[in-house]
Amino acid sequence: MKKHIDYTHEPIGEIKIVNDFLPPPEKLVFRRKSIKVTMSLDEESVSFFKKQAQRNHVPYQTMIRNLINTYVAKYQVN
């Protein structure tokens, strides 16, 4: 166990109150309605996403879904 350090001799500087800038928990849930799709992808593509997902500690399906969502957001015509 590390030795306990008391910081009693340090001067306390000016205290600044920071406004609450974090969103409430219910706004952190990004659930969109989803539809299950079955598709065939090239083995090379799936292998790429699996390697990248493993490096980033996320599911590869999430990476593919985010890629498609980004593409749609960029090219969607309103």
DSSP file (Angstrom, degrees, kcal/mol; ACC not computed):
  #  RESIDUE AA STRUCTURE BP1 BP2  ACC     N-H-->O    O-->H-N    N-H-->O    O-->H-N    TCO  KAPPA ALPHA  PHI   PSI    X-CA   Y-CA   Z-CA
    1    1 A M              0   0    0      0, 0.0     2,-0.1     0, 0.0     3,-0.1   0.000 360.0 360.0 360.0 141.0    0.0    0.0    0.0
    2    2 A K        -     0   0    0      1,-0.1     2,-0.2     0, 0.0     0, 0.0  -0.412 360.0 -97.3 -75.9 151.8    1.3    3.5   -0.8
    3    3 A K        -     0   0    0     -2,-0.1     2,-0.3     1,-0.1    -1,-0.1  -0.475  40.5-116.4 -68.7 135.7    2.0    5.9    1.9
    4    4 A H        -     0   0    0     -2,-0.2     2,-0.5    -3,-0.1    -1,-0.1  -0.566  28.2-155.3 -74.9 132.9   -0.8    8.4    2.6
    5    5 A I        -     0   0    0     -2,-0.3     2,-0.5     2,-0.0    -1,-0.0  -0.949   3.1-156.1-114.7 127.0    0.1   12.0    1.9
    6    6 A D        -     0   0    0     -2,-0.5     2,-0.8     1,-0.0     3,-0.3  -0.891   2.6-159.0-100.3 128.5   -1.7   14.9    3.6
    7    7 A Y        +     0   0    0     -2,-0.5     3,-0.3     1,-0.2    -2,-0.0  -0.563  45.4 131.9-102.7  65.8   -1.6   18.2    1.7
    8    8 A T        +     0   0    0     -2,-0.8    -1,-0.2     1,-0.2    -2,-0.0   0.644  64.5  55.6 -92.8 -15.9   -2.3   20.5    4.6
    9    9 A H  S    S+     0   0    0     -3,-0.3    -1,-0.2     2,-0.1    -2,-0.1   0.355  82.3 103.7-100.6   5.7    0.4   23.0    4.0
   10   10 A E  S    S-     0   0    0     -3,-0.3     2,-0.2     1,-0.0    -3,-0.0  -0.716  73.5-120.6 -89.8 135.9   -0.5   23.9    0.5
   11   11 A P        -     0   0    0      0, 0.0     2,-0.6     0, 0.0    -2,-0.1  -0.499  22.2-127.3 -73.0 143.8   -2.3   27.2   -0.1
   12   12 A I        -     0   0    0     -2,-0.2     3,-0.1     1,-0.1     0, 0.0  -0.824  26.5-148.0 -92.6 122.4   -5.7   27.0   -1.8
   13   13 A G        -     0   0    0     -2,-0.6     2,-0.2     1,-0.2    -1,-0.1   0.052  43.4 -49.7 -75.8-169.5   -5.9   29.2   -4.8
   14   14 A E        -     0   0    0      1,-0.1     2,-0.5     2,-0.0    -1,-0.2  -0.436  58.2-131.3 -66.2 133.5   -9.0   31.0   -6.1
   15   15 A I        -     0   0    0     -2,-0.2     2,-0.5    -3,-0.1    -1,-0.1  -0.759  20.5-163.7 -91.1 130.0  -12.0   28.7   -6.4
   16   16 A K        -     0   0    0     -2,-0.5     2,-0.5     2,-0.0    -2,-0.0  -0.963  11.8-140.7-117.6 125.8  -13.8   28.8   -9.8
   17   17 A I        -     0   0    0     -2,-0.5     2,-0.5     1,-0.0    -2,-0.0  -0.728  16.3-151.8 -86.2 127.7  -17.3   27.4  -10.1
   18   18 A V        -     0   0    0     -2,-0.5     3,-0.1     1,-0.0    -2,-0.0  -0.862  17.8-118.8-102.5 129.9  -17.8   25.6  -13.5
   19   19 A N        -     0   0    0     -2,-0.5     2,-0.5     1,-0.1    -1,-0.0  -0.326  37.2 -97.5 -63.1 147.4  -21.3   25.5  -15.0
   20   20 A D        +     0   0    0      1,-0.2    -1,-0.1     2,-0.0     0, 0.0  -0.558  50.6 166.5 -68.0 117.3  -22.7   22.0  -15.5
   21   21 A F        +     0   0    0     -2,-0.5    -1,-0.2     2,-0.1    -2,-0.1   0.415  38.4 104.6-114.5  -2.2  -22.0   21.2  -19.1
   22   22 A L  S    S-     0   0    0      1,-0.1    -2,-0.0     0, 0.0     0, 0.0  -0.609  71.2-120.3 -84.1 140.6  -22.7   17.5  -19.2
   23   23 A P        -     0   0    0      0, 0.0    -2,-0.1     0, 0.0    -1,-0.1  -0.382  37.1 -94.7 -72.3 156.5  -26.0   16.3  -20.8
   24   24 A P    >   -     0   0    0      0, 0.0     3,-1.8     0, 0.0     4,-0.4  -0.328  39.7-105.0 -67.2 156.9  -28.4   14.3  -18.6
   25   25 A P  G >  S+     0   0    0      0, 0.0     3,-1.8     0, 0.0     4,-0.4   0.831 117.6  61.9 -54.3 -37.0  -28.1   10.5  -18.8
   26   26 A E  G >  S+     0   0    0      1,-0.3     3,-0.5     2,-0.2     0, 0.0   0.750 100.7  55.0 -65.7 -20.6  -31.2   10.1  -20.9
   27   27 A K  G <  S+     0   0    0     -3,-1.8    -1,-0.3     1,-0.2     0, 0.0   0.512  97.2  65.4 -87.6  -4.3  -29.6   12.2  -23.6
   28   28 A L  G <  S+     0   0    0     -3,-1.8     2,-0.8    -4,-0.4    -1,-0.2   0.496  78.6  93.8 -91.8  -5.1  -26.6    9.9  -23.7
   29   29 A V    <   -     0   0    0     -3,-0.5     2,-0.8    -4,-0.4    -1,-0.0  -0.801  55.4-171.9 -92.2 111.5  -28.6    6.9  -24.9
   30   30 A F        +     0   0    0     -2,-0.8     2,-0.7     2,-0.0    -1,-0.1  -0.492  20.2 159.0-103.5  62.7  -28.4    6.8  -28.7
   31   31 A R        -     0   0    0     -2,-0.8     2,-0.3     3,-0.0    -2,-0.1  -0.764  13.6-179.4 -89.3 119.7  -30.9    4.2  -29.5
   32   32 A R        -     0   0    0     -2,-0.7     2,-0.3     0, 0.0    -2,-0.0  -0.845  39.7 -96.2-111.4 154.3  -32.2    4.3  -33.1
   33   33 A K        -     0   0    0     -2,-0.3     2,-0.3     1,-0.0    -2,-0.0  -0.537  51.3-165.7 -66.6 129.5  -34.7    2.0  -34.5
   34   34 A S        -     0   0    0     -2,-0.3     2,-0.4     2,-0.0    -1,-0.0  -0.860  17.1-150.6-123.4 157.1  -32.8   -0.7  -36.3
   35   35 A I        -     0   0    0     -2,-0.3     2,-0.3     2,-0.0    -2,-0.0  -0.988  24.8-120.9-124.9 131.6  -33.6   -3.4  -38.9
   36   36 A K        -     0   0    0     -2,-0.4     2,-0.4     2,-0.0    -2,-0.0  -0.554  33.8-173.5 -73.7 134.3  -31.7   -6.6  -39.1
   37   37 A V        -     0   0    0     -2,-0.3     2,-0.5     2,-0.0    -2,-0.0  -0.987  16.6-150.4-131.1 138.3  -30.1   -7.2  -42.5
   38   38 A T        +     0   0    0     -2,-0.4     2,-0.3     2,-0.0    -2,-0.0  -0.943  30.0 158.8-107.7 127.5  -28.3  -10.2  -43.9
   39   39 A M        -     0   0    0     -2,-0.5     2,-0.5     2,-0.0    -2,-0.0  -0.984  37.2-124.1-146.2 156.5  -25.6   -9.4  -46.5
   40   40 A S        -     0   0    0     -2,-0.3     2,-0.3     0, 0.0    -2,-0.0  -0.882  29.4-175.0-103.1 131.2  -22.6  -11.0  -48.0
   41   41 A L        -     0   0    0     -2,-0.5     2,-0.0     1,-0.0    -2,-0.0  -0.858  35.0 -89.8-121.5 157.4  -19.3   -9.2  -47.8
   42   42 A D     >  -     0   0    0     -2,-0.3     4,-2.2     1,-0.1     5,-0.2  -0.377  33.2-125.7 -63.3 143.6  -15.9   -9.9  -49.2
   43   43 A E  H  > S+     0   0    0      1,-0.2     4,-2.4     2,-0.2     5,-0.2   0.870 111.0  55.4 -58.9 -38.3  -13.7  -11.9  -46.9
   44   44 A E  H  > S+     0   0    0      2,-0.2     4,-2.1     1,-0.2    -1,-0.2   0.892 107.6  48.9 -62.8 -41.1  -11.0   -9.3  -47.2
   45   45 A S  H  > S+     0   0    0      2,-0.2     4,-2.3     1,-0.2    -2,-0.2   0.926 112.5  46.5 -65.6 -45.5  -13.4   -6.5  -46.1
   46   46 A V  H  X S+     0   0    0     -4,-2.2     4,-2.5     1,-0.2    -2,-0.2   0.908 111.3  52.5 -64.9 -41.0  -14.6   -8.5  -43.1
   47   47 A S  H  X S+     0   0    0     -4,-2.4     4,-2.2    -5,-0.2    -1,-0.2   0.905 108.5  51.5 -60.4 -42.2  -11.1   -9.4  -42.1
   48   48 A F  H  X S+     0   0    0     -4,-2.1     4,-2.4     1,-0.2     5,-0.2   0.947 111.9  45.4 -58.7 -50.6  -10.1   -5.7  -42.2
   49   49 A F  H  X S+     0   0    0     -4,-2.3     4,-2.7     1,-0.2    -2,-0.2   0.869 111.0  53.2 -65.1 -36.5  -13.0   -4.7  -40.0
   50   50 A K  H  X S+     0   0    0     -4,-2.5     4,-2.1     2,-0.2    -1,-0.2   0.912 110.9  46.7 -64.9 -41.2  -12.3   -7.5  -37.5
   51   51 A K  H  X S+     0   0    0     -4,-2.2     4,-1.9     2,-0.2    -2,-0.2   0.928 115.1  45.7 -65.8 -44.8   -8.7   -6.5  -37.1
   52   52 A Q  H  X S+     0   0    0     -4,-2.4     4,-1.8     1,-0.2    -2,-0.2   0.893 112.5  51.2 -65.3 -39.4   -9.5   -2.8  -36.7
   53   53 A A  H  X>S+     0   0    0     -4,-2.7     5,-2.0    -5,-0.2     4,-0.8   0.893 108.1  51.9 -65.2 -39.5  -12.3   -3.6  -34.2
   54   54 A Q  H ><5S+     0   0    0     -4,-2.1     3,-0.5     1,-0.2    -1,-0.2   0.903 109.3  50.2 -64.6 -40.1  -10.0   -5.8  -32.2
   55   55 A R  H 3<5S+     0   0    0     -4,-1.9    -1,-0.2     1,-0.2    -2,-0.2   0.861 118.1  39.1 -63.3 -35.8   -7.4   -2.9  -32.0
   56   56 A N  H 3<5S-     0   0    0     -4,-1.8    -1,-0.2     2,-0.2    -2,-0.2   0.385 107.7-123.1 -99.1   2.3  -10.2   -0.5  -30.9
   57   57 A H  T <<5S+     0   0    0     -4,-0.8    -3,-0.2    -3,-0.5    -4,-0.1   0.900  71.4 116.5  57.8  46.3  -12.0   -2.9  -28.6
   58   58 A V  S   <S-     0   0    0     -5,-2.0    -1,-0.2    -6,-0.1    -2,-0.2  -0.940  74.5 -90.8-134.7 158.4  -15.3   -2.6  -30.3
   59   59 A P     >  -     0   0    0      0, 0.0     4,-1.4     0, 0.0     3,-0.4  -0.473  30.0-133.6 -68.1 140.6  -17.5   -5.0  -32.3
   60   60 A Y  H  > S+     0   0    0      1,-0.2     4,-2.1     2,-0.2     5,-0.2   0.837 105.2  61.0 -65.8 -31.0  -16.8   -5.1  -36.0
   61   61 A Q  H  > S+     0   0    0      1,-0.2     4,-2.6     2,-0.2    -1,-0.2   0.877 101.4  53.9 -62.5 -35.9  -20.5   -4.9  -36.8
   62   62 A T  H  > S+     0   0    0     -3,-0.4     4,-2.6     2,-0.2    -1,-0.2   0.900 107.0  51.1 -64.4 -40.4  -20.6   -1.6  -35.0
   63   63 A M  H  X S+     0   0    0     -4,-1.4     4,-2.1     2,-0.2    -2,-0.2   0.917 111.7  46.6 -63.0 -43.0  -17.8   -0.3  -37.1
   64   64 A I  H  X S+     0   0    0     -4,-2.1     4,-2.3     2,-0.2    -2,-0.2   0.919 112.6  50.2 -65.5 -43.1  -19.6   -1.4  -40.3
   65   65 A R  H  X S+     0   0    0     -4,-2.6     4,-2.6     1,-0.2    -2,-0.2   0.914 111.2  48.7 -61.3 -43.6  -22.9    0.1  -39.1
   66   66 A N  H  X S+     0   0    0     -4,-2.6     4,-2.4     2,-0.2    -1,-0.2   0.866 109.0  53.6 -65.5 -35.9  -21.2    3.4  -38.3
   67   67 A L  H  X S+     0   0    0     -4,-2.1     4,-2.2     2,-0.2    -2,-0.2   0.936 111.3  45.1 -61.9 -46.7  -19.5    3.5  -41.7
   68   68 A I  H  X S+     0   0    0     -4,-2.3     4,-2.6     1,-0.2    -2,-0.2   0.914 112.6  51.3 -64.4 -43.1  -22.9    3.1  -43.4
   69   69 A N  H  X S+     0   0    0     -4,-2.6     4,-2.4     1,-0.2    -1,-0.2   0.892 110.2  49.5 -61.8 -39.5  -24.5    5.7  -41.2
   70   70 A T  H  X S+     0   0    0     -4,-2.4     4,-1.9     2,-0.2    -1,-0.2   0.911 110.7  50.1 -65.0 -42.4  -21.7    8.2  -42.0
   71   71 A Y  H  X S+     0   0    0     -4,-2.2     4,-2.2     1,-0.2    -2,-0.2   0.927 111.9  47.7 -60.6 -46.0  -22.1    7.5  -45.7
   72   72 A V  H  X S+     0   0    0     -4,-2.6     4,-2.0     1,-0.2    -2,-0.2   0.919 109.8  52.4 -62.6 -44.1  -25.8    8.1  -45.5
   73   73 A A  H  < S+     0   0    0     -4,-2.4    -1,-0.2     1,-0.2    -2,-0.2   0.866 112.7  46.0 -61.0 -36.0  -25.4   11.3  -43.6
   74   74 A K  H  < S+     0   0    0     -4,-1.9    -1,-0.2     1,-0.2    -2,-0.2   0.890 124.7  28.5 -74.7 -39.6  -23.0   12.6  -46.2
   75   75 A Y  H  < S+     0   0    0     -4,-2.2     2,-0.2    -5,-0.2    -2,-0.2   0.418  85.6 121.8-107.6   0.5  -25.0   11.7  -49.3
   76   76 A Q     <  -     0   0    0     -4,-2.0     2,-0.5    -5,-0.2    -4,-0.0  -0.459  52.6-144.8 -68.0 132.8  -28.6   11.8  -48.1
   77   77 A V              0   0    0     -2,-0.2    -2,-0.1     1,-0.1    -1,-0.1  -0.867 360.0 360.0-100.6 127.7  -30.7   14.2  -50.0
   78   78 A N              0   0    0     -2,-0.5    -1,-0.1     0, 0.0    -2,-0.0   0.465 360.0 360.0 -85.2 360.0  -33.4   16.0  -48.0
